[in-house]
């Protein structure tokens, strides 16, 4: 019995020592030294907001883009502004955000730098961009009692080009923009900023099969006009009145082969210099505003 009692006591003491050792190891991990004081250099856990930001797919950065976002009334999950004295349009942004009951958080410039480039002291965390259907664009034209005026982008790979084209489409009164799901950049924070907030107003449809969509538009009475350097007709000689969709191709290779085969007409922009091509957004702007001039 004595041996059994001693064994029990020994086992109990061993368990207590192991328990104490686990407590010490846990404290060491949390930054405590052997005397029980917390060390000054501790790897702190990230702020809860870090995980929260990852729950959303995108941000809108820059004063003009965020201001237009607030004016549009679209959802904003949270607004981050740089801590410190406020000047200029940031005060209007904060006032509108408060009116819209948007949560406003003041953070350091370093924090904003991590969230977005060229943020101009303000970043809005938003839900993923809400793409529409092609039918929504056609219905929008019907609601306005206007012939459909649509821009189709085939393989645009530069976010700045996409943002600039969406901005031009909005100012020109186009009813919508169509992009394919493959080989094309999506609408993100950079596109929103470059568009100066136009992404809040322009309907953008993202389709699986661009050529099937072109055939569907033809069935709805639209003429599909593509832009290509080898076209026989200059853009200013083309009739852009009536229901139309203008196709702008990839920055380098232009429209894809199937797309080129499916368009009804091809037009070109005269090139008189040594460089034989224009930036995609510039080409789009030239042709779109020729259509605007004719449709007024």
N, C-alpha and C positions, 0 to 999 in steps of 0.2 A: 504493500500500500504506500510505504514511504517513497519507493521508487516511482510509483505512479504519480504521487503528489508532486515530486520533483520534476518529473517529465512535463506535467501540466504547467507548472510554474515556468519552466524553461521555454516551453512552446508559447506561453502567453507573453513572456518577455521578448521573444524573437518577433512575434507579431507586432508588438508595440514599437520595437526598433524599426521594423520595416515601414510601419505607418509613419513614424517620425521622419524617416528618410524620404518617403514620398512627399511629405509636406515641404521639406527643405528643397527638394528638386523642383517642386511646383513654384515655390517662392523665387528660386533662382531664375526660372523661366520668366517670371513676371517682373524681374528686375530688382529683387531684394538681395542685399549682401548677407554675409554670415551673421552679422549682428542684428539682423531683422529690420534694417533701414532700407528704404527704397532707393535704388541707384538713380542718379540724375540722368544718365544716358540710357534711356530705355527705348526699345523699338515699339512705339505706340501703335495701337490698332488704327487703321484708316478711319476717317470720319464716316459716319453712316451714309452721308450723301454720295460717297464713291459708289457704293452698291446701287444706290437709287438711280444714279445716272446711267448705269449699265442696263437698267431695266427698260430704258427707252432707246430707240434706234437712232435718234437724230437730235441735232440742236440747230437753232437759227442764231447766227451771230452777226453783229454789226448794227449800228443804230437805225439806219434806214430800213433794213430788212425786218428788224424786230418791231419797229414802229408800224410798218405796214401790216405785220402779223397781228398786232393788237387792234388795229383799225378794222381788220377783216372779221374779227370776232371768233377766229378759230381757237381751238383748245391749246392752252399752254399749261404744261404740268408745273413748271417753276421758272422764275426769272432770277438770274444771277447778275448782280451789278457790282462794280468795283467799289471797294470800301474807300471812304474818304470824301473830299469835297466834290460836289457835283456841279457840272457846268453844261450849258447848252441844251441840246435836245434830250439828254439823259433825264432831265427833270420832267419833260413831257411824257417820256416813256414810263417813268415811275408813277406819274399821276394817272395815266391811262390804265396801267396794270392794277393799281389800287381800285380804280372804278370798276374794272373787270373781275375784281376779287381774285387776282392772281397772287400766289405766294411769292414774296420778294425776299431774296437772301443776299446779304452783303458779304463778299468774299475778297480775298487778296487778288492782285493782278496775276500772281503766279498760278493761282487756281484757275483763273479764266484762260491763261495761256495754255494750260493742260487740256482745257475743254475745246478750244477753237483757236484758229489763227485769225488775226486781224479782227478781233472782237469789238474794238472801240468801247471797251469797258462794260459791255452787256452781252449776255448769252441767254437765250430762252431754250429750255428743254421741252421738246414737243413729242407728241406721238408720231409713229411712222407716217410718211406722206400718204395721203389718201388719194390714190389713183381712181379715176372714173372709168366707165365703160364707153366704147365708141358710140353706143346708142345715146348716152347722156349728152355727148357733143352735138349729135344730130338733133336731139330734142331741144337743146338750148337754142340752136339756130331757128327752129320752128317757133319757139316761144317768142323770139324777137322778130318773127315774121321776116327773116332774112335768108338769102341763099347761103348754104353752108360755105364757110371759108376756113379750111383746115390746113395745118402744117404737119407733114409726115417726115420724121427724121430716120434715116436709114444708116445706122452704124456710127452715130456721133459718139466719139470716145473721150472728148475733152469736156470736163465739167464747166469750164468757162464758156465754151461755145454753147452748151445746152442752156446755161443761165441767160446768156445774151440773146439767144433765139427766143426763149420764152418771154423775155422782157419785150422784144420787138413784137412778138405775137400779141401780147397784151395791149401795147400802145396802138397797134394796127387794128384792133377790134376783131382778131381772129376768134373763132368759136371754140377752138381747141387744138391741142398738139398730140400727136400719136407717136409713141416710141416702141420699138420691139423689146422683148424681155432679154434677148441675147445681143451681144456685140454693141451695147449702148450703155452709157453711164445712166445711173438713176438720179432721181431728184434727191439731193442731200443738202447739207448746210451750206456748202460752197455754191451750189447751184442757186439756192435761195438768196444768198447774199449778192451774187453777180446779177441776178434778175431784179435786184432792188425791191424785192418783195412781190414781184409779179406772180410767183408761184402760188401766192395766196388767192389769186383771182382767175388764173388761167386753168381750164380743165385739161388735165393730162391723162391720156389713156395709155396703158402699157399692155401690149398684146403679144400673144404667143407666136402667131404666124402673121407677119406683116403683109405678105402677098394675098393671103386669104382675106385680110382686112381691106386691102385695096379692091379686091373683087366685090366685097360687100358694099363698099362705098360707090362703086360703079353701078351696082344694082339699085342704089338709092339715088341715081341720077347725077353723080358727081363726075366731073372730068378730072383726070389725074395728070398733072403736069410736072414732069421731072426736069432737073437741072443737070446738064452735062456739057463738057467742053466741046464734044464732037457734034453737037446738035447743029442743024442747018439754019434754024431761026433764032434771031436775037430776041431776048425777053421782052423788049419794048414793042416788038411787032406781034406779040401774042395777045389774044383776047382773054383777059382774066375775069370777065364779067360772068355772072351765073354761078351755079354750084361747083366749086373747085376744091382740090387738095393739091398743094404744092409739095413736092418731094425734094428734100435736101439730103445729099449723100454724105458719106464719110469724108473726113478732112483730107485724107490722102488719096484714097482709091475711088471716091465717089459712090454712086449707087451700086448695090449688088446686081449681079447678072439677072437674076429672076425679077427683081424690082424693075430694072430697066426694060425687060420684056413686057411687063404688065402695065406700064404707064401708057397713057394715050398719046401724049405729046412730049417733045423735048425742046428745051430752050437753053440758050447760052448767054453769057455776059461777055461783051467784047474785051479782049486783052491786048493792049497796045504796047505794053512794056516788055522787059526781058523776063520777068517772072510770069509764069503761065497759069497761076491759080490764085484764088483769093481765100482768105480765112472763111470757114463754113458759115460763121455767124454774119460776116459781112455780105457774103453771097445771098444769104437768106434775107437780110435786110433790104438789099437792092431789089430783089424780085418781089418780096412781100409788099413793098411800098409802091411798086409799079401797079400791083393789083389794087392797092388802096386808091391810088389816083384814078384808075379806070372805074372803080366801083362807087365812087362818090356820087 
